[in-house]
Amino acid sequence: MKKIIDQFANKKVLVIGDLVLDEYWFGNIGRVSREAPVLILNYDSKEHSLGGAANALNNIAALGAEVFPISAIGDDESSATLFKIFKKIKINTQGIIKENYLHTPTKIRFMAGCLHTAKQQVLRVDKESQEKLKRTTELQLIENFKKILPKVDAVLISDYGIGNLSPLVIEFLNEQALVKKVPFVLDSRYNLSAYKNITLAAPNEEEAASTLNKLVITEDTVFNDTKNLEKILNANAGLITLGKEGMALTVNDKNIKIDAVGSKDCVDVTGAGDTVCGVLTLALAANAGIEVACRLANAAASQVVMQRGTATVSYHNISKLIDKYLT
């Protein structure tokens, strides 16, 4: 495992999907409004972070790899903020298309609390495009993918259902994945079954259940479910992430339960799936076996859920986890 993570900094990864800007407004609750039965937030400060596919690529970049995002966003204030963050963390933005008819997906969270208490979310406002991608934009995304693919060691598809992964783009990706010159890892919030020929997908229980037309994933059926997912996706293995219960993996007709690492208590699961997929992608790019890649990703996710909001894991963190739990 140490040899695998030592290779992360030498890898190049293409991330195609829905880039999101996360915006946090912080303040204190002073009183109830006279105008309506609502609380008044006394504004204190504002912060920005990366969400969606942007959080996935941030996790990969934090481990030293070079990342090439491909996405279509708006030409607006939110995209300008995204580009400032990308510049700061040295992300190549040549594959990102700005379109005037699109809005950059932005999730605004209002966080409130008293002076010496933790801030909690009281409201979230999402700004997303109602417009579907124009054919010219779809073709440009495909062209950008073709140009960048020969440069990379792996591909991560990060589909948050916001619109970048249109049917035409998905059809193209399925064709590219069939050739499998490099590993293809998939994270799809709502449209898992549309993808085919990938190396590995990492749905959580809710996403897996929806794909399999089930109400819930149970302990008794989980490995039958992983096998069915493997067939539906024509993947190299079947995987379901189980939160504090770890992961269930079927690979080479072998059922493997991967237990959670460390504490089962968590602060915030936001973005944990991005960490899982980012580490999975890097590990497979470094020629790790699927089971080893999943164990590394499972350990990495155990660290980000102990932090509020979207977070990343470092090489040092994973190295310590290997020494403590995985040897």
C-alpha positions as CSV (number, residue, x, y, z in Angstrom):
1,M,0.0,0.0,0.0
2,K,2.9,2.4,0.8
3,K,4.3,1.7,-2.7
4,I,1.0,2.5,-4.2
5,I,0.4,5.9,-2.5
6,D,4.0,6.8,-3.2
7,Q,3.0,6.8,-6.9
8,F,0.1,9.2,-6.5
9,A,2.2,12.3,-7.1
10,N,3.3,11.0,-10.5
11,K,-0.2,10.3,-11.8
12,K,-2.4,12.4,-14.1
13,V,-6.2,12.1,-13.9
14,L,-9.0,13.4,-16.1
15,V,-12.2,14.4,-14.2
16,I,-15.3,15.0,-16.2
17,G,-18.5,16.1,-14.6
18,D,-20.4,18.8,-12.7
19,L,-18.2,21.4,-11.2
20,V,-19.9,23.1,-8.2
21,L,-19.1,26.1,-6.1
22,D,-20.0,25.8,-2.4
23,E,-20.6,29.2,-0.7
24,Y,-21.0,29.5,3.1
25,W,-22.5,32.6,4.8
26,F,-21.8,32.7,8.5
27,G,-23.5,34.7,11.2
28,N,-25.4,34.8,14.5
29,I,-29.1,34.6,15.1
30,G,-30.0,37.8,16.7
31,R,-33.8,37.8,16.8
32,V,-37.1,36.9,15.1
33,S,-38.2,39.1,12.3
34,R,-41.2,41.4,12.8
35,E,-42.1,40.9,9.1
36,A,-42.5,37.1,9.2
37,P,-42.0,34.2,11.6
38,V,-38.3,33.8,10.5
39,L,-35.0,34.1,12.2
40,I,-32.7,37.0,11.3
41,L,-29.1,36.1,10.5
42,N,-26.6,38.8,11.4
43,Y,-24.0,38.4,8.7
44,D,-20.4,37.9,9.8
45,S,-18.4,36.4,7.0
46,K,-18.4,34.4,3.8
47,E,-16.3,31.5,2.5
48,H,-16.0,29.5,-0.7
49,S,-15.0,25.9,-1.3
50,L,-15.1,23.3,-4.1
51,G,-18.1,21.0,-4.5
52,G,-19.3,18.3,-6.8
53,A,-16.7,17.2,-9.3
54,A,-14.6,20.1,-8.2
55,N,-14.3,18.5,-4.7
56,A,-13.4,15.2,-6.3
57,L,-10.6,16.8,-8.3
58,N,-9.5,18.7,-5.2
59,N,-9.1,15.4,-3.3
60,I,-6.9,14.1,-6.2
61,A,-4.8,17.2,-6.3
62,A,-4.3,17.2,-2.6
63,L,-2.6,13.8,-3.0
64,G,-0.1,15.3,-5.4
65,A,-1.5,14.2,-8.7
66,E,-2.1,16.4,-11.8
67,V,-5.8,16.9,-12.6
68,F,-7.5,17.8,-15.9
69,P,-11.1,18.8,-15.4
70,I,-13.6,18.8,-18.2
71,S,-16.9,20.6,-17.7
72,A,-19.2,23.3,-19.0
73,I,-20.1,26.1,-16.6
74,G,-21.4,29.7,-16.8
75,D,-19.4,32.8,-17.5
76,D,-20.4,34.5,-14.3
77,E,-19.2,35.5,-10.8
78,S,-19.3,31.9,-9.5
79,S,-17.1,30.6,-12.3
80,A,-14.6,33.5,-11.7
81,T,-14.4,32.3,-8.1
82,L,-13.9,28.7,-9.1
83,F,-11.1,29.7,-11.4
84,K,-9.4,31.7,-8.6
85,I,-9.5,28.6,-6.4
86,F,-8.2,26.4,-9.3
87,K,-5.4,28.8,-9.8
88,K,-4.4,28.6,-6.2
89,I,-4.3,24.8,-6.1
90,K,-2.7,24.7,-9.6
91,I,-5.4,23.0,-11.6
92,N,-5.2,22.9,-15.4
93,T,-8.4,24.6,-16.6
94,Q,-8.0,24.2,-20.4
95,G,-10.8,21.6,-20.6
96,I,-13.4,23.8,-18.9
97,I,-15.9,25.6,-21.2
98,K,-17.6,28.8,-20.2
99,E,-21.0,29.5,-21.7
100,N,-23.1,32.6,-21.4
101,Y,-26.3,30.6,-21.4
102,L,-25.3,28.5,-18.4
103,H,-25.2,29.3,-14.7
104,T,-22.3,27.9,-12.7
105,P,-23.8,25.5,-10.2
106,T,-23.6,27.2,-6.8
107,K,-24.8,25.9,-3.4
108,I,-25.2,28.7,-0.8
109,R,-25.4,27.5,2.8
110,F,-26.4,29.9,5.6
111,M,-24.6,28.8,8.8
112,A,-25.9,30.2,12.1
113,G,-24.9,29.9,15.7
114,C,-24.1,31.9,18.8
115,L,-20.6,33.3,19.5
116,H,-19.1,30.3,21.2
117,T,-21.1,27.5,19.6
118,A,-20.7,25.6,16.3
119,K,-22.4,27.0,13.3
120,Q,-25.3,24.9,11.9
121,Q,-27.0,25.1,8.5
122,V,-30.3,26.9,8.6
123,L,-31.0,27.3,4.9
124,R,-29.5,26.2,1.6
125,V,-30.1,27.9,-1.7
126,D,-29.1,26.2,-5.0
127,K,-28.4,28.1,-8.2
128,E,-28.3,25.8,-11.3
129,S,-29.0,26.2,-15.0
130,Q,-32.4,25.2,-16.3
131,E,-31.0,25.1,-19.8
132,K,-29.8,21.8,-21.3
133,L,-26.4,21.7,-22.9
134,K,-26.4,22.9,-26.5
135,R,-25.1,20.4,-29.1
136,T,-22.1,22.6,-29.8
137,T,-21.2,22.5,-26.1
138,E,-21.6,18.7,-25.9
139,L,-19.4,18.2,-28.9
140,Q,-16.8,20.5,-27.4
141,L,-16.8,18.5,-24.1
142,I,-16.2,15.4,-26.2
143,E,-13.4,17.0,-28.2
144,N,-11.7,18.2,-25.0
145,F,-11.9,14.6,-23.6
146,K,-10.3,13.2,-26.8
147,K,-7.5,15.7,-26.5
148,I,-6.7,15.1,-22.8
149,L,-7.3,11.3,-22.6
150,P,-3.9,10.3,-24.1
151,K,-2.2,12.3,-21.4
152,V,-3.7,10.6,-18.3
153,D,-3.5,7.5,-16.2
154,A,-7.2,7.3,-15.2
155,V,-10.6,8.8,-15.7
156,L,-13.1,9.8,-13.0
157,I,-16.7,10.5,-14.1
158,S,-18.4,12.7,-11.5
159,D,-22.1,13.0,-12.3
160,Y,-24.1,15.0,-9.9
161,G,-27.1,15.2,-12.2
162,I,-26.7,18.9,-13.0
163,G,-26.3,18.5,-16.7
164,N,-22.8,18.1,-18.0
165,L,-23.2,14.3,-18.4
166,S,-25.9,14.5,-21.1
167,P,-27.1,11.3,-23.0
168,L,-24.7,12.1,-25.9
169,V,-21.7,12.6,-23.6
170,I,-22.6,9.4,-21.6
171,E,-22.9,7.4,-24.8
172,F,-19.4,8.7,-25.8
173,L,-17.9,7.8,-22.4
174,N,-19.4,4.3,-22.6
175,E,-17.7,3.8,-25.9
176,Q,-14.4,5.0,-24.5
177,A,-14.7,2.9,-21.4
178,L,-15.2,-0.2,-23.5
179,V,-11.7,0.2,-24.9
180,K,-10.4,0.7,-21.3
181,K,-6.9,1.9,-22.0
182,V,-7.0,3.4,-18.5
183,P,-9.2,2.8,-15.5
184,F,-12.7,4.4,-15.5
185,V,-14.2,5.2,-12.1
186,L,-17.8,6.3,-11.8
187,D,-19.6,8.4,-9.2
188,S,-23.2,9.1,-10.3
189,R,-25.9,10.5,-8.0
190,Y,-29.0,9.7,-10.0
191,N,-28.1,8.0,-13.3
192,L,-25.9,5.1,-12.5
193,S,-27.5,2.6,-14.8
194,A,-26.9,4.8,-17.9
195,Y,-23.2,4.0,-17.7
196,K,-21.6,0.8,-19.1
197,N,-18.1,-0.8,-19.4
198,I,-16.5,1.1,-16.5
199,T,-13.9,-0.3,-14.2
200,L,-15.6,0.5,-10.9
201,A,-18.5,2.6,-9.5
202,A,-18.8,3.6,-5.9
203,P,-22.5,4.2,-5.1
204,N,-23.8,4.5,-1.6
205,E,-26.7,2.5,-0.3
206,E,-29.4,4.9,-1.5
207,E,-27.9,5.2,-5.0
208,A,-27.5,1.4,-5.3
209,A,-31.0,0.7,-4.1
210,S,-32.4,3.2,-6.6
211,T,-30.5,1.6,-9.4
212,L,-31.7,-1.9,-8.4
213,N,-35.3,-0.7,-7.9
214,K,-35.2,-1.6,-4.2
215,L,-36.3,0.2,-1.1
216,V,-33.1,-0.5,0.9
217,I,-29.9,-2.5,0.8
218,T,-29.8,-5.0,3.6
219,E,-27.0,-7.0,5.2
220,D,-28.6,-10.2,3.9
221,T,-28.7,-9.1,0.3
222,V,-25.8,-6.7,-0.1
223,F,-23.5,-9.1,-1.9
224,N,-26.2,-10.1,-4.3
225,D,-26.7,-6.4,-4.9
226,T,-23.0,-5.8,-5.6
227,K,-23.1,-8.7,-8.1
228,N,-26.1,-7.2,-9.8
229,L,-24.5,-3.8,-10.0
230,E,-21.4,-5.3,-11.6
231,K,-23.7,-6.9,-14.3
232,I,-25.7,-3.8,-14.9
233,L,-22.6,-1.6,-15.4
234,N,-20.6,-4.3,-17.1
235,A,-17.9,-3.3,-14.6
236,N,-14.8,-5.1,-13.4
237,A,-16.3,-5.4,-9.9
238,G,-19.3,-4.5,-7.8
239,L,-19.1,-2.0,-4.9
240,I,-21.5,-0.4,-2.5
241,T,-20.3,2.0,0.2
242,L,-22.0,1.5,3.5
243,G,-21.2,4.6,5.6
244,K,-20.1,3.7,9.0
245,E,-20.3,0.0,8.1
246,G,-17.5,0.3,5.5
247,M,-17.9,-1.2,2.1
248,A,-19.2,-4.3,0.4
249,L,-17.2,-5.5,-2.6
250,T,-17.6,-8.3,-5.1
251,V,-14.5,-8.9,-7.3
252,N,-13.6,-12.1,-9.2
253,D,-16.7,-13.8,-7.7
254,K,-15.3,-13.1,-4.2
255,N,-17.4,-11.3,-1.6
256,I,-15.4,-9.0,0.6
257,K,-16.6,-6.9,3.6
258,I,-14.3,-4.0,4.2
259,D,-14.9,-2.6,7.7
260,A,-14.8,1.1,8.6
261,V,-11.5,2.4,9.8
262,G,-11.2,4.2,13.2
263,S,-14.2,5.8,14.9
264,K,-17.7,5.2,13.6
265,D,-18.8,8.6,14.8
266,C,-18.7,11.4,12.2
267,V,-19.1,15.1,12.0
268,D,-20.2,15.5,8.4
269,V,-20.4,13.0,5.5
270,T,-20.5,15.9,2.9
271,G,-18.1,15.1,0.1
272,A,-17.0,11.7,1.5
273,G,-18.0,10.0,-1.8
274,D,-15.7,12.4,-3.6
275,T,-12.8,11.3,-1.4
276,V,-13.6,7.6,-2.0
277,C,-13.7,8.0,-5.8
278,G,-10.7,10.2,-5.9
279,V,-8.5,7.7,-3.9
280,L,-10.0,4.8,-5.9
281,T,-9.1,6.5,-9.1
282,L,-5.5,7.2,-8.0
283,A,-5.0,3.8,-6.6
284,L,-6.2,2.1,-9.8
285,A,-4.0,4.5,-11.8
286,A,-1.1,3.2,-9.8
287,N,-2.0,-0.4,-10.8
288,A,-3.4,-1.4,-7.4
289,G,-5.8,-4.3,-7.3
290,I,-9.4,-3.4,-6.8
291,E,-9.6,-4.7,-3.3
292,V,-6.5,-2.8,-2.2
293,A,-7.8,0.4,-3.9
294,C,-11.1,0.0,-2.0
295,R,-9.3,-0.4,1.3
296,L,-7.3,2.7,0.8
297,A,-10.4,4.7,-0.3
298,N,-12.3,3.4,2.7
299,A,-9.6,4.5,5.1
300,A,-9.3,8.0,3.4
301,A,-13.1,8.5,3.7
302,S,-12.8,7.8,7.5
303,Q,-10.8,11.0,7.8
304,V,-12.9,13.5,5.8
305,V,-16.1,12.6,7.7
306,M,-14.4,13.9,10.9
307,Q,-14.3,17.4,9.3
308,R,-17.1,19.8,8.7
309,G,-18.0,20.5,5.1
310,T,-16.1,19.2,2.1
311,A,-12.6,18.2,3.0
312,T,-9.5,16.5,1.5
313,V,-7.1,13.9,2.8
314,S,-3.3,14.2,2.5
315,Y,-0.6,11.7,1.7
316,H,0.6,12.0,5.3
317,N,-2.9,11.1,6.6
318,I,-3.2,8.0,4.4
319,S,0.3,6.9,5.3
320,K,-0.5,7.1,9.0
321,L,-3.8,5.2,8.5
322,I,-1.9,2.4,6.7
323,D,0.5,2.1,9.6
324,K,-2.3,2.1,12.2
325,Y,-5.1,0.1,10.6
326,L,-4.1,-1.5,7.4
327,T,-1.0,-3.5,8.2
